Amino acid sequence: MFEFRLDATQGLARAGTLTLPHGTVTTPAFMPVGTHGVVRGLSAADVARTGAQIILGNTYHLHLRPGEGVVQAMGGLHRFTTWPRPMLTDSGGFQVFSLESLRRIDEDGVEFQSHVDGTYRKLTPERAMEIQWALGADIAMAFDHVVPGQAPHDLAREGMERTLRWLGRCKTRHAELTGVQTVRRSDGQTVRLSVDRESILTDTIGGSASQLAESGLSDRPTVRPSDRPTVRQTLWPILQGGTHDDLRRRSLEGTLAQGPWTGIAIGGLSVGEPKPVMHRILEALAPDLPRETPRYLMGVGFPSDLLEGIARGVDLFDCVAATRNGRHGTAWLPTGRVNVRGAGLKGSIEPLDPECDCEACTGYPRGYLRHLFVVEDMLGLRLVSVHNVRFLVRLGEQARAHILDGTFDGWSREWLRRYHARGG
């Protein structure tokens, strides 16, 4: 149900296959963001046509509107959004901590004032798990303490250590909700069992069910395979530590000690720090991250950042920039950005991007796209958003193909040279 296979590598770059309850995701891959249960301005069918394999939902916003109870009563996030493929929900940590004067933090959680109706609410690690379980995405994210970009060492340490403490609480509550517990055998190996102790819900790590009965759990009822469906949601932790290498290492060590995990996220980057600093952190983490575990770089999704992240071992990315830029008339091309509103596009019969196979590029000339923005028609916003999402999805597809055939290093260097040549 939750598996990751590493298909090929070149240097730190990786091509893999992630299996989730609602389908498989070939990596590296970009994940469009559906903040309110919708990728802004696009239908589920629009997003599917871009080739996107997995999308995000935002726990904070969906909790406020329409409420997780409404989503659950309508059959969960997949039926609510009509998106049939895999989904991931964030924990709401980033949004809550960005409220600044509208929230109060203590060890239990974060009390905040809703930006929608002014009511006071509290989000704790346990509550974040309950909301995400009700939403029903394939992947739930742990509730983390997010610090400002380039936070000083003491503040970043406080956030990192609290994130580790909250991770334990997230794991406990998520296990209660899913009905799964992790049991460590006397030989140090681990299995995940249903709480009724009657079925193995995932394969043992380095051992069989018969070995389990023989190695320290003989006091438990016999464990046997079950034909019942496996658990429909997995939990991923988030690494914190700001821009400080020592804190990032401690975060990874503390996270792995609470594992095993089916995926690991890297949070707290691309929040104002210089790009070389983000690259340094990724390079420092790469050798110690579990090889057979997918790696998700949160909130990163500009074209060059995707390739730089892939080159440093990242498998999954998300960002709102694709649709946000699209709505404001900025399109991404292999040669950099273009302002669709610009006078230079007036009357042009050329496609937006001759190399792209999206609806905007194959169906409409540049001059018409510009006209749509000039007259403020919604179609223009939608088409350029579709293009930007497809651009990033396709970039992930291209990177994967080049990793598989061993040409990623040279191709990515040339791609970045071309993209930056005109200020991309």
N, C-alpha and C positions, 0 to 999 in steps of 0.2 A: 504493500500500500504506500509506504514512504521509503523510496529507494533512490540512490544516486549512483550512477555508473560513470566512471571517468573513461571517455572514449579515446582521447588523445591529448598530448601536451606538446608544447614547444616553448622551451624556457619555462617561465612561470605561467604562460597562457594555457588555458585549459578548455577542452570541449567535452561536455558531459551530457547525460540524460537523466533528468529528474522525474521520477514517477510519483504521482499524487492521486488522491481518490478520484478527481475529476479529469484526469488525463496526464499526459507526459509533456515535459518542457525540455527542449533541447537547448543547451547552453553553449556559449554565453547568450544572454537574452535580456532585452529591455522590457520592463513591466509598466504599461500605462497606469496612471493613477486615477481612480474613480473616487474622489474625495467624498462625495455625498451619495455614493452608489451609482455614479454615472461618470464616465470620462467626459469631461465638460463639452457639451454640444454635440456629442457623438452617440449614436445608438449602439447597442451591443453588436448588431450586424456590421455597422461601420468599423468598429474596433476589430472584429473577427476578420474582415477583409484586409486589414493592415498586416495580418499574419501574427498578431499578438497571441501569445499562448497562455498568458496569465496576467491578471490585473489586480490592483489593490483597492481595498476599501478602507476608509478612515474611521477608526473606532470612536474617536471623540465626536466627530460630526454626526455619525449615524446614531450614537447614543442620544444626542440632543434632538435630532430630527431624522427619521420619524420615531426613534426609540427602538432599541433592540427587540423589545417585546412585539412590536408591530412587524418587524422583519421576520422574526421567528414564526409568528402566527401565519405569515404569508408563505411559509415554506423554506425560510432561510435566504441568505444573500443571493444564492444562485437563481432561485425562482423569482425573488424580488427584482433582480436586475435583468433577468432573462439571459444572463451570461452562463453558458454551460461548461466552460473550461475552468481550470484551476484558478483559485483566488487566494489572496493573502490579506490579512488585516493587520494594520499596525496597532500598537497598544494605546495610542493616545498620548504617550509621554511627551513627544515633541510639541504637540499642540498645547497641552496643558502648561508646560514650562515656558512656552512663548507668550503666555498671557500676562507676564510681568506683574503689574499691580493688582491683577484680578485673581491671584492665587496665593495660597499659604502652604508651605511645605513642612512636614514633620516626618518622623520615621514611619508612621503608619501609612502615609500616602500624601495626596495633594488635594486640598480643598480649593475649589475655584468657583468663580462667578460666571455663569453662562453668558456668552456674548449675544445669545439669542433673546433670552427673556429676563436676564438678570438674576435668576434663581441661583442659590448656592448648592453645589454638589460636591461629592468627594469621590476621588478615584484612587483606589488602592491596588496593589498587585492582585489581590483576590478578585476585586470587582472588575479589573481589566480582563481577567481570564473568563469571568462569568459573562461579560458582555460579548466577548469574541466567540465564546462557545455558542451563545444564542444566535449570533450572526451566522455562524456555521461555515466560515472559510476553511480551505484546506490547511492553511498555515496561520497560526496565531503567533504574535510577537510578544515577548516578555515586556513588562512595564519597567521602563528605565528612567534614571534621573539624568536629564539632559542639561549640560552646562553651556554657557555662551561660547561662541567661537573664540579661540585663543585665550581661554580662561587660564588664570595663573595656576601653578602646580597644586596649591592647597585646595582651591575650589574644584579643580578637576579630580583630585584624589577623593574628595568628599562625594562627588557624584559617582565616581567609579565604584567606590566601596559600597555605597548605598544601592547601586544597581546590582551588585553581587548579592547583597542581603535580600533585596526584593526578588531576585531570580529564584532563590530557594522557596520563597512563598508562592511565586508564580507556578513553579514546578509542582509543589504540593497540591495547590488548588486545581491545576489543570489535570493532574492525575486523578483527583477525586471526580472531576467532571467526566473524564473520558473512561473512567473505570480501569485504569492501568496503573500498575506500580512497578518500579524498577527494583529488582532483587539482586543483590550481589552474592555470588556463590562463595564457598569457602576457598576456592582456588583463585578468587579475585576476578573472575569473569562475570559478565552481567547478562541477565535476561529481563524482559519486560513481560509481566504476567497480568491477566485480568484480576480484579480485586477479589473475585470469588475463587481464585486459585485453580480454576478448572481448565483454562485454555491458554496457550501461548499465542499472543497477538502479533508478535514479530519474531523473526528468527533469533535464536540465541547468538550471542557474539562469541564465536570461537568454541562453540559446544552444542551438543544436541540435547533434546529433551531427556533422553535416557541418562546422559552424563549429569544432567541437573539433579536427577533423583539420587545419583550416587555420590554427589560431592557437596554435602553440607546442607541440603534442603530436604533430607529424608524424613524430617518431622512434619513436613507439609503433605497435604493430600497429593496423590499422583497427578502430575501435569501431563495433559494429553492434548494433541492438536484438536482444534475446533472447526466446525464448518460454519460458524457464525461469522457475520461480516467483521472485518477488522475496524479499528478505530478510525473515525473520519476526520480527525484533526490532529496536527502535530504542533509542538511548541518550539520556537527558535529563540535562543538568547541573543542579546545585543552587547557587543563589546564597547566600552567607553574608555575614557582616559585622556580626552582632549588631544593636544598635540605633543604630549609627553611620552617618549618611548618607554620609559620604565613603567608608567601607569598602564600603558597599552599591554605590555607583557604581563603585568600582574592581573589585569582584567581577563586576558586570555587564560592564564593559569587557573584563576579562580572559576572561570566558566567551565573549562574542561573538567575540573575536579567535581563539578556537579552533574556531569553528563552521564551517559553519552547523549548526543544530540543528532537530529536528522538534518540540521543546517545551522549555520552561524552567521549572524549579521554584524556588520561593522557600522556603528553609528557615530554621530558627533563629528563628522567630517563634511567638507563642502559647506561650511557655515561661516565663511569669511577668511579662513586661513589661506595663505599663498598656495598655489597649486603644487609647487615642489615639496611643501610640507606634507600635504596629503599623500603624494607619491612616496615620500620617505616612510610614512607610517605604514602604508600598504606593503612596501618592500620589507619592512622590519617584521611584520606579522606573518607574511607568506610562508617562511620556512617552518613555522611552528603550528600553523593551522592544520587540522586533520586533512590528509590528502583526499580521502574518500567522502568528504562532507562538503556540500555546496556552500559557497561564500556569497553573501549578499551585501553590497555596498549601498547603504540607505541614502536616499535623497540626491543621488548623483545621476545626471542624465543629459548633460550637454554632449554633443557628438565627440569632441576630442577627449572629454573625460571618460567616455565609454571605452575608447581604445586604450587610453592610458591605464585605466583600471583593469581591462582584460589582460594587458601586457604584464600586470602585476598580480595575476592569479584570481581576479574576481569573476564570478559566474553570473550574478544577477544584479540588475540596476533598476531604480525607479526615479522618476522626477516629474513634476508638473510642468516643467518648462516647455515641453513639446506643444501642448495645447495652449498654454498661456501665451507663448510667443506667437503661435498661429492665430489666436484671436486678435492679437495686436498687429498682425500683418507682417511678421518676420518669418521667413521660410529658410530652412537649412538646405544647403546644396553641398556637393563635394568640393566646390570651390569657395565655400564660406557662406555667409548669410546674405540674403537679399531682402530689401524692403519692398514688399508687394505694392505698397501705396506709391512708390516712387514714380516720378514723371518719366523716367527712362523706360518704364514698361508700357507706357501708353501706346496703343496700336500694335504692340508686338504680337506676332502670330506664333512665336516659338513656345514650346512647352516650358513649364516652370523649371523642370529638371529633366533633360533628355534621357538620363540614366535611370529614372525612377518609373515604376510600374503602378503607381497609385492612381486613384480616380482623378485627382486634380491634374496630374501630369499627363495622363493618357487621354483625358477628355476635354480639357479647356486650355486655351492659349493664355499666355501671360497678360496680354492686354485686357482680356475679359476678367481675369482674376482681379486685376487692379481696379477695373470698373466696379466690381462688386463691393470693394472696400470704399471706393469714392462715394457710392450711393448708399453705403452702410447697410447692405443687404446681408442677412445672416448666412446665406450660402457661402460667401467668401470666407467667413470665419471658420465654417465647418470644413471647407475644402483644404485650406492651408493647415488646419489642425490635423486632418487626415494625412496630409503629406508628411508633416513633421513626425507623427507617430510612425508611419511607414518607414520614414528615413532611418529612424533609430532601430526599429525592428529589423530592417534590412541590413543595417550596419552590423548587428549581432549575427545575422545569418552569414554575411560575408566573412566576418572574423572567424566564425566556426569553420567554414569551408577551408579557409587558409590554414587554420590550426591543423585540421585533419590531413591536409596535403603537405604540411611542413613548410609553408611559405609565409607564415604570419609575420615574422619579424620584418622582412623586407617590404611586404605589402603595407603593413601598418605605418612604417616610417614614411613611405612615399605618400600614403593617404594623408597623414598629418601634415607633411610638407605642403601638399597641394591645398589643404583646407586652410592652413594658416597663412598662405602666401598672400591672400587678399583680406587678411584681418578676421578670419573665421574664429 
